[in-house]
Amino acid sequence: MARGTILIADDDAAIRTVLNQALARAGYSPRATGNAATLWRWVSQGEGDVVITDVIMPDESAFDLIPRIKKARPELPVIVMSAQNTLMTAITAAEKGAYEYLPKPFDLSELVGVVGRALSEPGRKRERSTDGDNEELPLIGRSAAMQEIYRVIARLTQTDLTVMITGESGTGKELVARVLHDFSKRRAGPFVAINMAAIPRELIESELFGHEKGAFTGAQVRTQGRFEQAEGGTLFLDEIGDMPLEAQTRLLRVLQEGEYTTVGGRTPIKTNVRIIAATHRDLRQQIQQGAFREDLYYRLNVVPVRLPPLRERAEDIGDLARHFLRIAAREGLGQKTLAPGALDRLRKHSWPGNVRELENLVRRLAALYSQDTISAEIVDGELAELSPAAHEPDAVSDTSRALSELVEGYLARHFAGFGKDLPPPGLYRRILRQVEMPLITAALAATRGNQIRAAELLGLNRNTLREKIQSLDIQVFKGPQA
């Protein structure tokens, strides 16, 4: 006995045949057509228990047909498949009310599993929204890793769940947070972002929750915090792993109770914001080290979203590079293309800075070179400039030798024979100071005084760098920020 009738619509006869065979083997009764009109006739006549349809049909788009199906038979699950594997396709499918979106090519066993779930669960009604259908794609990539991200985002835009985004620097964590806001029911509200690593530890609570007049020295007026600014919208807590423990305790209370008090205030304030957090750190490791609260982690990590580094989706580099070239052209840098060999070079690069590094390189190529086609040789030259790592072992060993000679010379002058006249203790701190000062000064100069980027370059916590700048009395470059 058949487990259910599955209606299939795809203008590709080969795909119809494959789906027919796979579903029949699984015990279902499939019916297939190559056009939307026949599919609509079957649905309107009450046939079928599940619909599987391609987006692009010869007579009508599935995205135009799905609202009619949902109106006529709201309980009928509609599974959308498409070779247009973009974020907007996934989001539009969710907004139109699709039960699931499957990018082509997909695994047949996955499709059969989705059909089984659709028959065992009630149809999920989605809110309809066409806002942003013609906007430029906020995320780029056709790789399997990005397809999974699209599907997760499409589901999350329809919910108010707290999300934790993890990934290396430059993978686009804030971009994903903005997409989750812009396509959610909160999109009419504000999107407020705060970077925990960029704010002095003593000011984080005031930044988050606001403060009353006279709450501390310099608090001359009442000031709104980010929670108040984000009311009715989304609050994005970037680099949550850098939040100090005392602020973590207050944030946990907000998530538990749905209210907070300002610094210096006494009256609880109800809050209605969606929290999206992000970090490049391993929070589980920080929990073990006592630097992050475990209970807060579980409150924030309701839905985890891991963004893959660019090296794990090298097949997306061509699409990304062309996208950045189009942006450069709109900014007046001319229409440029990449030679096939140049694309090969880009795909083979490790991209430690991820998408941000690729974007910077492409914009530089568009700005510095007059050629309409960027050659492999040009890309090689620019990548060589970006990749001092090729010479790094020698540079590091040379530096180590120089430092060793410096210390040995110091000892020879002041500690000869380690006799009875030992100099005062504190050699480690004195040597460390001599190393740290030029190192931090050089990092700040290279980033034009941008302390966030300098901290990333040095591998230091932002607040640690600030403390070292103050203790070493280093003058920070005040020119334009890099």
Secondary structure by P-SEA (a helix, b strand, c coil): cccbbbbbbcccaaaaaaaaaaaaaabbbbbbbccaaaaaaaaaaccccbbbbbcccccccaaaaaaaaaaacccbbbbbbcccccaaaaaaaaaacccccccccccaaaaaaaaaaaaaccbbbbbbbccccccccccccccaaaaaaaaaaaaaaacccbbbbbbcccccaaaaaaaaaaacccccbbbbbbbcccccccccccccccccccccccccbbbbccccccccbbbbbcccccccaaaaaaaaaaaaccccccccccbbbbbbbbbbbbbccaaaaaaaaccccaaaaaaaacbbbbbbcccccccaaaaaaaaaaaaaaaacccbbbbcaaaaaaaaaccccccaaaaaaaaaaaacccccccccaaaaaaaaaaaccccaaaaaaaaaaaaaaaaaaaaaaacccccccccccccaaaaaaaaaaaaaaaaaaaaaccaaaaaaaaacccaaaaaaaaaaacccccccccc
